[in-house]
Amino acid sequence: MSSVAEIQEVVRGANRVRVRGGGSKPALSLRNSLDDAQELDLSNLKGVVDYQPDEYTFTARAGTPIAEMAALLAEEGQYLPFDPPLAERGATLGGTVAAGLSGAGRYRYGGIRDFLIGIRFVDGRGQEIRGGGAVVKNAAGFDFPKLFVGSLGRLGVLTELTFKVFPKPPAFATVAAEFDGPSNLLSALNGVTSSDIDLHAVDFAPVEEGWALWVRIGGLPNVLQERAQALQAVVSTGAGQTRRLSLYQDQEEESLWQAARSMGWLAQGMGLVRIPLTPQRIPAMEEALSGSRMATRRYSVGGNLLWLGWPDEPTPEEREADSSRDLHSLLLALNLQGVQLIGRARRSPIEGSGIDTDGGEDPLLGRPLQNAFLRRIAAALDPEGKFEPW
């Protein structure tokens, strides 16, 4: 599809509609792949509609690749501070909004919902509706932009989006530290996040011989070195037993975070699940994951988000050897919810949960959604149920 008119025609004539963008999150594109669902491929609905560098805003079509938009912004010294992930895998603006994905930069500046200020979308009747506007100070009408963040294509087909952007800091530096175990790392994390140092990103993950913490700062080059030294002191003081302390700058530093955005740590054949949580819940999560030999992971946004690599298609032998492979049950036990982005999103109905996948696939794992307000909104926008039910 390369025009809104084509999208409207398909929506009006279809019994069920499934949207696909750049294909970077196949578990979302494949969900509820029933025979009567007509796929809307928005990869050709791309291009910049308007870009005002002096106003720090741009409007682009939903199928515009994140990577192309980031390159255009970089020419003006600007960027999307929430670090949209999976850009190197082909992620688009519309797919990133629908999935509600923000990267490590969310720690400093907020998530995607804080930068999306306007949208256009096609509802279940085939009407194009506008929400928000093209200026930052906009308070008119129902706040459709924020409502569509994380909507997973269940409210309508996004066609056009308007974002605000920020100037990109002239330089970055990252302090990296290694620890013998998660308890020392969490102690250092508490010291870092409670310090008065202005932090851009805080990520950590288990590595071969322990745990690693990465803390990013940005600013003017002539003061960055001094701030990095102060940050190193904070990390060392709060950790108790820091095994190794390193400082990354320039291209090496940028490559480190590019690998994080692209999920470069995710092994082939692994699914990817996004799980919101809090630092206080990490010990319980780690205990639950200790029985799984295959899980890989990276905690982001200061421990408020877990990117979990989970075996996608286990063999019968693997299932027998590792009984903890049921991620859906694991998250239910922890009262958490995840969204599978990569891999085949599968789970069976859970007795008493009110979940019924209707024989298809669903990327939502763990605690089921019980949001009466969103169901009412969906009924108003999609009375015939052409998109996915809530």
N, C-alpha and C positions, 0 to 999 in steps of 0.2 A: 504494500500500500504506500502510495506516495502523495496522497491528498486526503484531506478531511472528508471530502464528498464520497470518496471510495469507502472510507471507514463507515460513514453513516449508512450507506447503501447495504453493506454487509451486515451491520448490526440490526437494521430493520428487517432483513430477510432471514436471519439465522435463528435457530432454536437455542443454541448455546454458543458462546464466543470465548475463545481462549487467545490471549495476547502473547506475542513473542517479539523481543527486540533484538539485542546483539547476541543472544545466546550464551552470555557469560554465567547465567544462573539457570542451568537446564532443569533443575528440580522444580523451579517455579513455572517454567514453560511447559513441562510435561504433566503437571498435576491435573487430576480429574480428566485424563485424556479419554473421554468417552466418545463413542462413535458419532454422536450428533453434534460434537463441538467443532465449530469452524475456526481455524487458526487465522489470526490477524497478524501478519508479519509487518512490523513497523520499521524495519531496518532501512527502508528507503525514505521514510518520513523524517528527513534530517536537514540540517542547515540552520544558520544563524539568521533570525528575523531582524534583530536590532541589538546593537552593542554600543553602549555609551560609556567609554572609559572614564570620562570626567564625572559621571554620575554613579559609577561603580555598580552598574546593573547590565544584564543582558537578557535577551529573550531568544530562545531557540526551540526548534521542533523536537518532539519527544525522542525520536530515533537518533538524534545527534550523539556520536560517540563522545564519552567523557574525555578521552585522550585528545581528540581534535579540539575540543573546547578549551582544555587545559593549555594546549600549545598556543592558541589564539590569545588567551589571557596573559600568558607569559611574555608575549611580545610587548605588552603594556605594563609589565611588572606587577601583575595581579594574579590572584589564584582563588580557588575554592578552599577555604581553610579547614573544612571538615574532612579533607583527604578522602574523597570518594574511592572506595576499593574496587578492585577488579577491572580498572581501566585498561590495563595491558591485555586483558582477556576479552575486550570488546564491549564492556559495560556502556550503556547509554544513559542519557539524562532521565528519560522516562522510567526505565527499569530500575535505576538507582532510587528514584523517589518511591515507586510502587513497592519496592522491597524495604524501604526505610533504612538504607545502608549509609553509615558514616564510618570514617576511619579514625586513625589515631589522633588527628588534629581536633577531634571533637572535645578532647580534654580541655583545651584552651578556649575555644571559640564557640562551642555548642555544636549541635548536630545539623543535619540537612534541613530539618523543620525550621531552624532559625535563619536559613538563607533563602528558602523558597518563598517568594512573595506573590507569585501569580501563576495561574494555570488556565488552560483551556482543555476541556475533555468532552467526549461523546458519551451520553448516558444510554440507558437501556432502551429508550424510545428512538434513538438515533439523532437526538438533538445535541448541538454543540453548546456547551455552557461555559461561561467564564467566571472565574473566582479570583479575588485579589486584584492586583494591578501591576503596573510597570514601574512604580516608584516605591521607595522604602517606606515612606510615611503614608500608609494606606490602611484605613480602618473601616472601609465601606463593605457592607454585605456580610453574608455567611462566610466563615473562614474555611473555604474549600481547600486551599493549598495544604494546610496542616492536616486536614482530614484525610487527604490522599496519601500522605507519607506513611508507608507501611501497609497500604490498603490491599496489596497483592492482586490488583486487577479486579477486585470484588465490587467496586463502586462505579467504574466507568473506564473508558479508554483515554488515557492522557494523550493529547496531541501537541501541546505547546506549553513551555514552562519559562518563568521569569525568575532569575536569581539575583541576589546582591552578592558582590564579591569584595575582597579586601586587598590592600597592597601586600605583596609578598615581602617578608623580611629579607634584607640584603644578604644575610648569612645565617647559617644554622650550625649548631654543635650538639653532639650527643655524648653523654657520659654513660658508659656501659660498665656493669659490675657483675661479677659471678659469685655465687654462694653455694655452700654445701647442701643446703636444703631449703624447702619452702618457708620454714619458720623464720630463718634469718632474712630471707628475701622480704617477707611480709613485714618484718620489723623495720627494714630499710625503707620499704614503701611508705609506711606510716610516717617516718621522719621526713621523707622527700615531699609527700603530698601536704604535710602540715607546715612546711617551711614557707618563708615569704618570697622565695624565688619564683619568678614568672616562668611557668613550664608550658611548653607547647604540646608535648606528648609523653605518656608514661606507659610503656609496654613491658611485659615480662613473660617468660616461658621456660619450661624445663629443657635442658640441654643434655648432652651426653654424660657429663659428670657433675650434674647439679642443676642450678637454676641461674638464669641470666636476666638482668634488669637493664632496660634502655630508657634513658630520660633525655628528651630533646628540648633545647632552648633555641631561641632565635633573637636576632637584633642586629645592632651595628657591629661591624667587625672589630672596631677598636676597643669595645668593652666586652665583647663576647668571651675572650680568653679569661678575663678576670671573673666573670660570672660562672664560667665552666669550672674554674678552680674552687669557687665557693660551693658549687653543686657537688663536686667530688668530696669535699669535706663533709657535707651533709650526709651523703650516701655512706661514707665510711663510719661516721659517728652513729648513725641509726642502725647499722647492720650488725654490729657485734663481731662477726667474723666474715669479712670480705676477702674472698680468695684472690680476685684479680680486679683491677680498676683500669679502664681504658678510656681514651677520648677520641672520638671520630669527628672529622671535619671535612669540608669540601666534597669532592665527588664520592669518596668512600662513605661519607655520612649520608649523602643523598641516596646512594645505592642500597644502603641498609634499610631505609624507610620505603624505598620503591619495592624492595622484595617483600616488605610487610604488606603494602597495599595490594600487590598482585598475588598474595598468598603463595609466595615462592617456596615456603616451607611445606606445603601440602603435597604429599607423595601421590604419584599416579595411582588411580584406582580408589582413591579415598573420597568420600563425600565431605561436604563442608556444611557445618551447622552454626548458625549465629545464636548465641544464648546470652541474653541480658542477665546480669546478677550484680552482687555487691561484693566488695572485698571481704566482708564478714562471712560470706557464704563459700569462699574459696576452699577452706579446709574440708568442708563437707563434700564439695565437688571433687576434690582431689582424692578423698577417701573412697568415693563412689567409683572413680575412674581407675583406682589402683588395681582392680581386678581385670581391666582390659589391657592386654599387651599391645594392642594395635593403635590405640587412640593417640593422636598428636594434637597439640593445642598451642594457642598463643592468647594470653590475656592482654586486653587493651583498655584504653581510657581509664587508666589508674585502677584496673581491676573491676570495672563496671561492665565489661563485655568480654565474652569468651568466644573466640573462633575455634571451633572444635573440628578436627579432622577425624572422621569416623569411617570404618570399613564399609564400603558401599555394597558389595555383593559377596558376603561371606560364603565359603564352601561349607558343605555339611560337616566336614572334619573340623573346620574352624569354629563352627557353632558348638560342636560337642566339646572342644577344648576350652572354649571361652564362653561361659554362660552369661556374661555381662554385656553381650553384644546388643541387647534390646535397649536402645537409647531412649525410646519413648517411655518405657517403664521406669528407667533410671531418672528421667526428668520429672515424671509424675511423683516419684518418691521424694524428690527434693522440692516439690512445689514450684518448679521452674517451667519455662516454656522456651522452645527453640524454633527456628525456621531453617529448614534445609534448603541450601542454595545450589549445591553441586551434588550430583548423584541422583539415583532414583528414589524419590520421596515415597516411601511405603510405610504403612502401618495398618494394623487390623483394628476394627472397632473394639473399644474397651468396654466391657460390661459395666453398666451403671454410670458411664461417663457422659452419655448423650452424644457421643461421637459416632458418626456413620459416614464412611468414605464413599458410600454408594458404589462400591466396586471399583473405584478409581484410585487415585493417588492424592495425598495431601502432604504439603511440606511442613505443616504445623505439628510440632512434637511437644509432649508434656502436657501441662495444664491446659485444658480446653478453654476456648474463648466463651465467655458468658456476658456479652455486651449487648444489652437490649437496645441501647441508644443507637449503636451502629446498625443493628438489624432494621430499626425503623428508618434510618437514613437510606440504607440499601433498598428497602422496599419502595421508598419514594423515588429514588433515582433509577431503579431497575425493577419495576413492578412485575414483569414477566419472568424474572429470574434468568436472564440471559448470561449474566456473569456468575462467578462462584458464590455460593450461599455462605452466610456468616454462621 
